[in-house]
Every structure is written in C-alpha cells, then in structure tokens.
C-alpha cells in the first residue's frame, strides 16, 4: 500500500505548535522576531515549544504533538532533518498532521517536498496551505522501530555526524564546515565487513538472502537525494512502497575519491564499486563478526542498535501540510553544487568502521513497542 492509498485526517483548525531546537550558534530571539514579523502569522495562535537543552527535542516534540491532538492544532518543525525527524515521529504516533519550516544545512526533506527555504516565505506558504486544507501523505521508513524520512546508514557516517557537530560548535554551522568535516572523515583508513542481507523486492514477494562484503550500507527514503546521486532507484522510491539501498564495496583511498566524486556529480549508478537496488523490506546482520550493537545514523541522529537491523516502510503515512501542487525549484548540478553536496553523500561513500562512536553520546530515547516512532526518554 502506498501513501496515496490512505485517507487524509481532518484539517487542523486550532493553534500552531511550533517546535524550535537549540542549535549551536543560533540566535533564537532573532528567529522568533523574524517569524513573528510575518503578518499572516499574527492572525493565528502560536505556541512556542523550545527545549532548555538540545537533547530535550524528542520529549518536546511529543508534548507538542499531543497538544495539537487535544486542541485540533498543527505541530510544526522549525529546524533541520533531525528536528523534522523528531516531530514527524511524534506526529505519526499522535495521529496528527505536521508542517515544516526548513532551517537545516542540506534540507533534503524540505527540498523533496518543494518547501521554501526562506523562513518568512515558508511561513506564508504553510499558512496558505493550512487555510486551504492542503495536505499530502509522506512515506516513512523505519529501522528497528526508529523512524527515518531521508536515510539511515551504518558505517562511518554516525562518527562523521559526531565530528561535524564538534566542527560546527568550533567553526559555526555551514555547508562548508560540513563538507570539510566529511572529507576529513572519509579518507581515513577503513575495512570492509561481510553483511548478511535478507530482503523482499516488493510487498508479498519471497525473501531472498545474500552476503555482501561492503564498507558502507545506506538505505534511502528520499527520492531527491537518490536522484542527485544518479541512482535509478530514485523513481521507484518516488512511486511509493520502496526503499533505495546502496552498498559500497571495499576499495583503495583514491578509488574512494572517485566514488565520492561520482556521487556528488550524479554518476554513482555507473560506479563499479557500488551495488544499488530497491526493496520493500530489508534485514541486515553481520555475517563474519558478532558485535553486540552497531551504530546507526538516521536523519542526522545516531543510536546504538542490536542487529539484525530491520528496515521497513511504515504502515501509515505521515501527513504534511504543504502547498499543492508540488513544485520543486532545484538548481542545475554544477561543479560548485557538486562540492557542496559532498557532505550529504558522505553517508554513501564513507567506509564502515564498526563500533565507532563517542563515549559522551547522549542516551537515546526508548523505542516505541507499537513501532510508531519514538517514546519520550
């Protein structure tokens, strides 16, 4: 069943519950003044949900979604893919639609759905969609009961995210900082691992099992990101009911550089070191090694998970309040935008280093036993 096969919920008519994260170097007062200066927003009741600490965003998102459910309002994520992920999991669990004001580094979710990247324009578009009742269903992926909208991966990427956050705190949050951090991480020594992969190519299909010696395993749920890397699976994911899978075979440092360039310039599908496919379900477990846990990155967040890793598509879609029809305004791919894309495709080109992670990682929230996303910690 694809997202379009589901019936839309009632349009929100209550307050707007705005979830804003704590970001290093961000000026919350300036952001609030800018958004409150949008005249159309002044006609709506707005409830601001701002955590005292960055790690409180999951609980805050859940509280905001529950408040929206109780008062018939709309929960809105104002942030990057990590914030959007937290709000999406809470909205799906509470059974309410959500809106998005994109304020991240790469904004893949927002760009896939044609959302304006300027905060003031995004607010105006959101309110127009809210007034007209425009909502669209969005396919969600899960890895071991954790929701993801853009991608989930194992390998160097979880460590890369930790290093990118450290670089952002030191040098500021920008694409160039993300690129430099990604490149620094990617070219460190790495080794391939053998993974047992059990998958279904479509709903109702028989499971097939294979073993792959790879350095990176990446599962994508964002057609735009897959398309920008030159993967044919992007169309299958866009049609619904499928996830894109990318596996990178072991290779030397200079060959990795070639693969990274191919990914950044939209030619990854032609790379001889890359295996890509589409499936509806995927179970991944170590075949030649037995770690008690592996670190998984999903939508910019990181968590230790017990294998096997179960990747699947949610039974229910997320409902996004956004202008209709969908219009994407993507710039053509140039050498400059290719370089800017390096950090985003690092999840594909990075090498697996099992057991990587910072000892000072914040504890993850507990899994939802019903598989609806996240439970508050």
VEXDREN-2710 file (C-alpha; in Angstrom, 1 decimal):
% VEXDREN-2710
k/r/px/py/pz
1/UNK/0.0/0.0/0.0
2/UNK/1.4/3.4/-1.0
3/UNK/0.9/6.6/1.0
4/UNK/-1.7/7.9/-1.5
5/UNK/-4.0/4.9/-0.6
6/UNK/-4.7/6.4/2.8
7/UNK/-7.5/8.9/3.8
8/UNK/-6.3/12.3/5.0
9/UNK/-7.1/13.4/8.5
10/UNK/-9.2/16.4/9.3
11/UNK/-7.6/19.7/8.6
12/UNK/-6.1/21.4/11.7
13/UNK/-8.1/24.5/12.9
14/UNK/-6.5/25.1/16.2
15/UNK/-3.3/26.8/17.4
16/UNK/0.1/26.3/15.7
17/UNK/2.5/24.4/17.9
18/UNK/6.0/25.5/16.8
19/UNK/8.9/23.2/17.8
20/UNK/12.3/25.0/17.6
21/UNK/15.5/23.2/18.6
22/UNK/18.6/24.5/20.5
23/UNK/21.3/24.9/17.8
24/UNK/24.9/25.9/18.4
25/UNK/25.4/29.5/17.4
26/UNK/21.7/30.1/16.6
27/UNK/20.1/33.3/17.7
28/UNK/16.6/32.2/18.9
29/UNK/15.4/35.7/19.7
30/UNK/16.3/36.9/16.2
31/UNK/14.5/33.9/14.6
32/UNK/11.4/34.4/16.8
33/UNK/11.3/38.1/15.9
34/UNK/11.6/37.3/12.2
35/UNK/8.8/34.7/12.2
36/UNK/6.5/36.8/14.4
37/UNK/7.0/39.7/11.9
38/UNK/5.2/37.7/9.3
39/UNK/1.8/39.5/9.2
40/UNK/-0.2/36.4/8.3
41/UNK/1.1/34.6/11.4
42/UNK/-0.2/37.3/13.6
43/UNK/-3.7/36.1/12.8
44/UNK/-3.0/32.7/14.4
45/UNK/-2.5/31.5/17.9
46/UNK/1.1/30.3/18.2
47/UNK/2.5/28.2/21.0
48/UNK/6.3/28.1/21.1
49/UNK/8.0/24.8/22.2
50/UNK/11.7/25.4/22.8
51/UNK/13.8/23.0/24.8
52/UNK/16.2/24.2/27.5
53/UNK/18.8/21.7/26.2
54/UNK/19.4/20.2/22.7
55/UNK/18.7/16.6/23.9
56/UNK/15.2/17.6/25.1
57/UNK/13.8/17.9/21.5
58/UNK/12.2/14.4/21.4
59/UNK/10.2/14.9/24.6
60/UNK/9.3/18.4/23.5
61/UNK/8.1/17.2/20.0
62/UNK/5.9/14.5/21.7
63/UNK/4.4/17.1/24.0
64/UNK/3.7/19.5/21.1
65/UNK/2.1/16.8/19.0
66/UNK/-0.1/15.7/21.9
67/UNK/-1.1/19.3/22.5
68/UNK/-2.0/19.6/18.8
69/UNK/-4.1/16.4/19.0
70/UNK/-6.0/17.7/22.0
71/UNK/-6.7/21.2/20.7
72/UNK/-7.1/20.4/17.0
73/UNK/-3.9/22.4/16.1
74/UNK/-0.9/21.8/13.9
75/UNK/2.5/20.8/15.1
76/UNK/5.3/22.4/13.1
77/UNK/9.0/21.6/13.0
78/UNK/11.3/24.6/12.6
79/UNK/14.8/23.2/12.0
80/UNK/16.8/20.7/10.1
81/UNK/16.3/17.0/9.3
82/UNK/17.0/15.9/12.9
83/UNK/14.3/18.2/14.3
84/UNK/11.9/17.2/11.5
85/UNK/12.5/13.6/12.3
86/UNK/11.6/14.1/16.0
87/UNK/8.4/16.0/15.2
88/UNK/7.5/13.5/12.4
89/UNK/7.8/10.6/14.8
90/UNK/5.7/12.4/17.4
91/UNK/3.1/13.5/14.9
92/UNK/2.8/10.0/13.5
93/UNK/2.4/8.5/16.9
94/UNK/-0.2/11.1/17.9
95/UNK/-2.1/10.8/14.6
96/UNK/-1.8/14.5/13.7
97/UNK/-0.5/16.2/10.5
98/UNK/2.6/18.4/10.7
99/UNK/4.2/21.4/9.0
100/UNK/7.8/22.2/8.3
101/UNK/9.8/25.4/8.3
102/UNK/13.2/24.2/7.0
103/UNK/16.3/25.6/8.7
104/UNK/18.9/22.9/8.3
105/UNK/22.2/22.5/6.4
106/UNK/21.0/20.5/3.4
107/UNK/17.2/20.4/3.9
108/UNK/16.7/17.3/1.8
109/UNK/13.2/16.6/3.2
110/UNK/12.1/20.2/2.5
111/UNK/13.5/20.3/-0.9
112/UNK/11.9/16.9/-1.9
113/UNK/8.6/18.4/-1.0
114/UNK/9.1/21.8/-2.7
115/UNK/9.1/23.8/0.6
116/UNK/10.5/27.3/0.5
117/UNK/13.9/27.5/2.2
118/UNK/13.5/31.2/3.3
119/UNK/11.8/31.1/6.7
120/UNK/9.4/34.0/6.1
121/UNK/8.3/32.6/2.7
122/UNK/8.0/29.2/4.3
123/UNK/5.7/30.6/7.0
124/UNK/3.5/32.2/4.3
125/UNK/3.3/29.1/2.2
126/UNK/2.5/27.0/5.3
127/UNK/-0.4/29.3/6.4
128/UNK/-1.8/29.3/2.8
129/UNK/-1.8/25.5/2.8
130/UNK/-3.3/25.4/6.2
131/UNK/-6.1/27.8/5.3
132/UNK/-6.9/25.8/2.1
133/UNK/-6.6/22.4/3.8
134/UNK/-3.7/21.2/1.5
135/UNK/-2.1/18.0/2.9
136/UNK/-0.1/15.3/1.3
137/UNK/0.9/11.8/2.5
138/UNK/4.6/11.1/3.0
139/UNK/6.1/7.7/3.1
140/UNK/8.2/7.0/6.3
141/UNK/10.9/4.4/6.8
142/UNK/11.8/2.5/10.0
143/UNK/15.0/0.9/11.2
144/UNK/14.4/-1.2/14.3
145/UNK/11.4/0.9/15.3
146/UNK/13.2/4.2/14.6
147/UNK/11.5/6.4/12.0
148/UNK/13.5/8.0/9.2
149/UNK/12.4/10.3/6.4
150/UNK/15.6/10.8/4.5
151/UNK/18.1/8.0/5.1
152/UNK/19.5/5.5/7.5
153/UNK/23.0/4.0/7.3
154/UNK/25.8/2.1/9.1
155/UNK/29.4/2.8/8.7
156/UNK/31.5/5.9/9.2
157/UNK/28.5/8.3/8.9
158/UNK/27.5/8.1/12.6
159/UNK/31.0/9.1/13.6
160/UNK/31.0/11.7/10.8
161/UNK/27.9/13.3/12.4
162/UNK/29.6/13.5/15.8
163/UNK/32.7/15.1/14.2
164/UNK/30.5/17.5/12.2
165/UNK/28.8/18.7/15.4
166/UNK/32.1/19.3/17.1
167/UNK/33.3/21.2/14.0
168/UNK/30.1/23.2/13.9
169/UNK/30.5/24.2/17.6
170/UNK/34.0/25.4/16.8
171/UNK/33.7/27.0/13.4
172/UNK/30.0/27.6/13.0
173/UNK/27.2/25.7/11.2
174/UNK/27.5/25.9/7.5
175/UNK/27.7/23.7/4.4
176/UNK/31.4/24.3/4.0
177/UNK/32.1/23.2/7.6
178/UNK/30.0/20.1/6.9
179/UNK/31.9/19.4/3.7
180/UNK/35.4/19.8/5.3
181/UNK/34.4/17.5/8.2
182/UNK/33.0/14.9/5.8
183/UNK/36.1/14.9/3.6
184/UNK/38.4/14.7/6.6
185/UNK/36.5/11.6/7.9
186/UNK/36.1/9.8/4.6
187/UNK/39.7/9.4/3.7
188/UNK/40.8/7.7/6.9
189/UNK/41.8/4.0/6.7
190/UNK/38.8/1.6/6.6
191/UNK/38.0/-2.0/6.1
192/UNK/35.1/-3.9/4.6
193/UNK/32.8/-6.2/6.5
194/UNK/30.6/-9.0/5.4
195/UNK/26.9/-8.5/5.9
196/UNK/24.0/-10.9/5.6
197/UNK/21.2/-9.2/3.7
198/UNK/17.7/-10.6/3.6
199/UNK/15.2/-8.6/1.5
200/UNK/11.8/-8.5/-0.2
201/UNK/11.8/-6.8/-3.6
202/UNK/8.1/-5.8/-3.2
203/UNK/5.2/-6.4/-0.9
204/UNK/4.2/-10.1/-0.9
205/UNK/7.4/-11.3/-2.5
206/UNK/9.5/-14.2/-1.3
207/UNK/12.5/-13.2/0.8
208/UNK/16.0/-13.6/-0.7
209/UNK/19.3/-13.8/1.2
210/UNK/22.7/-12.7/0.0
211/UNK/26.0/-11.8/1.6
212/UNK/27.9/-8.7/0.7
213/UNK/31.4/-7.6/1.6
214/UNK/31.0/-3.8/1.8
215/UNK/32.3/-0.8/3.6
216/UNK/29.1/1.2/3.6
217/UNK/25.4/0.3/3.7
218/UNK/22.9/3.1/3.1
219/UNK/19.1/3.0/2.9
220/UNK/17.4/5.9/1.3
221/UNK/13.8/7.2/1.6
222/UNK/14.3/10.5/-0.2
223/UNK/13.9/10.4/-4.0
224/UNK/15.7/13.7/-4.4
225/UNK/18.8/12.6/-2.6
226/UNK/19.0/9.4/-4.6
227/UNK/18.3/11.2/-7.9
228/UNK/21.0/13.8/-7.2
229/UNK/23.5/10.9/-6.8
230/UNK/22.4/9.4/-10.1
231/UNK/20.6/6.3/-8.8
232/UNK/17.8/4.8/-10.9
233/UNK/16.1/3.6/-7.7
234/UNK/15.0/7.2/-7.1
235/UNK/12.0/6.8/-9.3
236/UNK/10.9/3.6/-7.6
237/UNK/11.1/5.3/-4.2
238/UNK/9.2/8.3/-5.5
239/UNK/6.4/5.9/-6.7
240/UNK/6.0/4.7/-3.2
241/UNK/6.3/1.3/-1.3
242/UNK/10.0/1.0/-1.9
243/UNK/13.3/2.0/-0.2
244/UNK/16.6/2.5/-2.1
245/UNK/19.7/0.5/-0.9
246/UNK/23.3/1.4/-1.7
247/UNK/26.3/-0.8/-0.8
248/UNK/29.9/0.3/-1.4
249/UNK/32.5/-2.4/-1.9
250/UNK/36.0/-2.1/-0.4
251/UNK/38.4/-0.1/-2.4
252/UNK/41.6/2.0/-2.1
253/UNK/41.7/5.6/-1.0
254/UNK/42.0/7.1/-4.4
255/UNK/39.2/4.9/-5.7
256/UNK/37.1/6.2/-2.8
257/UNK/37.8/9.7/-4.0
258/UNK/36.5/8.7/-7.4
259/UNK/33.3/7.2/-5.9
260/UNK/32.7/10.3/-3.8
261/UNK/33.1/12.5/-6.9
262/UNK/30.7/10.2/-8.9
263/UNK/28.1/10.5/-6.1
264/UNK/28.5/14.3/-5.9
265/UNK/28.2/14.7/-9.7
266/UNK/25.2/12.4/-10.1
267/UNK/27.0/9.4/-11.6
268/UNK/27.0/7.0/-8.7
269/UNK/24.9/4.5/-10.5
270/UNK/27.7/3.9/-13.0
271/UNK/30.4/3.3/-10.4
272/UNK/31.8/-0.2/-10.5
273/UNK/32.2/-0.3/-6.7
274/UNK/28.6/0.4/-6.0
275/UNK/25.7/-2.1/-5.7
276/UNK/22.3/-0.4/-5.7
277/UNK/18.8/-1.9/-5.5
278/UNK/15.2/-1.2/-4.4
279/UNK/13.2/-3.3/-1.9
280/UNK/10.2/-3.1/0.4
281/UNK/11.8/-4.8/3.4
282/UNK/15.4/-5.4/4.4
283/UNK/17.1/-7.2/7.3
284/UNK/20.8/-6.7/7.8
285/UNK/23.1/-8.6/10.2
286/UNK/26.8/-9.1/10.5
287/UNK/27.9/-12.3/8.7
288/UNK/31.5/-12.7/9.7
289/UNK/31.7/-10.8/13.0
290/UNK/29.5/-10.6/16.1
291/UNK/29.2/-7.2/17.6
292/UNK/26.5/-6.8/20.3
293/UNK/25.5/-3.5/18.8
294/UNK/26.2/-1.4/15.8
295/UNK/25.8/2.4/15.5
296/UNK/23.2/3.6/13.0
297/UNK/22.7/7.1/11.7
298/UNK/19.2/8.2/10.7
299/UNK/18.2/11.7/9.5
300/UNK/21.3/13.2/11.2
301/UNK/20.8/11.4/14.5
302/UNK/22.8/8.5/15.9
303/UNK/21.9/5.5/18.0
304/UNK/23.3/2.1/19.0
305/UNK/21.1/-0.8/17.8
306/UNK/21.1/-4.5/18.3
307/UNK/21.4/-6.4/15.0
308/UNK/19.7/-7.6/12.9
309/UNK/18.7/-4.2/11.6
310/UNK/15.2/-4.3/10.3
311/UNK/14.4/-1.7/7.6
312/UNK/10.8/-1.3/6.5
313/UNK/8.2/1.1/5.3
314/UNK/5.6/2.4/7.8
315/UNK/2.1/1.1/7.6
316/UNK/0.7/4.6/7.9
317/UNK/1.9/7.7/6.1
318/UNK/2.9/11.0/7.7
319/UNK/0.6/13.8/6.7
320/UNK/2.4/17.0/5.7
321/UNK/0.6/20.4/5.4
322/UNK/2.2/21.9/2.3
323/UNK/1.1/23.8/-0.8
324/UNK/-0.4/21.9/-3.6
325/UNK/0.6/21.0/-6.3
326/UNK/4.1/20.0/-5.5
327/UNK/6.6/22.3/-7.3
328/UNK/10.4/21.8/-6.8
329/UNK/12.8/24.5/-7.7
330/UNK/16.1/22.7/-7.8
331/UNK/19.2/24.4/-9.3
332/UNK/21.1/22.5/-12.0
333/UNK/24.0/20.4/-10.9
334/UNK/27.3/22.3/-11.4
335/UNK/30.8/21.8/-10.1
336/UNK/30.1/24.2/-7.3
337/UNK/27.0/22.5/-6.1
338/UNK/28.7/19.1/-6.5
339/UNK/31.4/20.2/-4.0
340/UNK/28.6/21.4/-1.7
341/UNK/26.9/18.0/-1.9
342/UNK/30.0/16.1/-0.6
343/UNK/28.9/16.1/3.0
344/UNK/25.4/14.9/2.1
345/UNK/26.7/11.9/0.0
346/UNK/29.3/11.0/2.6
347/UNK/26.9/8.5/4.0
348/UNK/27.2/6.6/0.8
349/UNK/30.9/7.0/0.2
350/UNK/32.1/6.7/3.8
351/UNK/33.6/3.4/5.0
352/UNK/32.3/1.2/7.7
353/UNK/34.2/1.3/11.0
354/UNK/32.2/-0.9/13.4
355/UNK/32.0/0.3/16.9
356/UNK/32.8/3.9/16.3
357/UNK/31.1/6.4/18.4
358/UNK/31.7/9.0/21.1
359/UNK/31.6/7.8/24.7
360/UNK/29.8/11.0/25.6
361/UNK/26.8/10.4/23.3
362/UNK/23.5/11.3/25.0
363/UNK/21.3/8.3/25.8
364/UNK/18.8/7.6/23.2
365/UNK/15.0/7.7/23.9
366/UNK/13.3/4.3/24.4
367/UNK/11.8/2.5/21.4
368/UNK/8.0/2.6/21.0
369/UNK/6.8/-1.0/21.4
370/UNK/4.0/-0.3/18.9
371/UNK/6.5/0.7/16.3
372/UNK/5.1/4.2/15.8
373/UNK/8.4/6.1/16.2
374/UNK/9.9/7.4/19.5
375/UNK/8.8/7.2/23.1
376/UNK/9.9/10.1/25.3
377/UNK/13.1/9.3/27.2
END
